[in-house]
Amino acid sequence: MTTFNLFSIDTKHILFSSVLLGCCFASSHSHADVVLKICHEANNYPPYFYQNNNQSKGLLTDIIKTAAKKANVAVQFYSKPWNRCQKDVKTGKSHALYAMIRTPLRAKEYAFPSNQDSHLWSASYPIFFKSSSKFELENYKPNQGLGAPLGYVVWQTLNEKGWLSPFQYEPAQGLKMVAQGKLDGYVVERLIGLNLLFENHLQEEVTYSQNHLLDTTWYLPFNKNFYLNNQVLVENFWFELNNARAHLEKKHKTLSNRKSKTN
């Protein structure tokens, strides 16, 4: 009788262990099979993200790809207007989007990493204004008004301050309006703005303020329900995102130092 009981206990233990291992294996295997659908804005904004032969490219895209590889997760990128990207993630049509600034409202709508180190990039938003004019942010009084991309936090800030132009322009067109004196200025991320000035041959006509309307952090937030059902996957992905960004920042700093020594 005793032998039977011991055998029964061992059998139950083995069965329980087998089920547990099977669940763990299935979870790991499912993570490997997951394809994260990630949306970014349809505009081309080098150096951060842009489309080349229908392929998503750019600094932020490279960081996400590196993190995905380390996390053993496949990613699929696609682009839409920014407001539609946001809607896709909120409704579950997409898993995540970039690059987003965290606000109290957005924190309720999307899942953001609790660790701020798990961000994508740090960004600055100066005001681009006509080189032949003077612009002081602290003393600004609207004449033609300021422009910014629709749906952006800086757009909302300008609107709240009563500084927003009644006319809406995409960044490239907005900077042209600044050069023509039809806008007092345009707010866009610094490197994006500088690249657009170069592309449109406006480097001599438009410059940017030393004081910024906003200094902030960009994130890759997820759909809330997807996060709740896949916390281990998403948290690991964010962890690898931090590593990938830190590695790229270090590499960029090293290259910049070498260039400075050469010059």
Secondary structure by P-SEA (a helix, b strand, c coil): caaaaaaaaaaaaaaaaaaaaaaaaaaaaaaaacccccccccccccccccccccccccaaaaaaaaaaaaacbbbbbbbccaaaaaaaaaaccccccccccccaaaaaccccccccccccbbbbbbbbccccbbbbccccccccbbbcccccaaaaaaaaacccccccccaaaaaaaaaacccccccccaaaaaaaaaaacccccbbbbccccccbbbbbcccaaaaaacaaaaaaaaaaaaaaaaaaaaaaaaaaaaaaaac
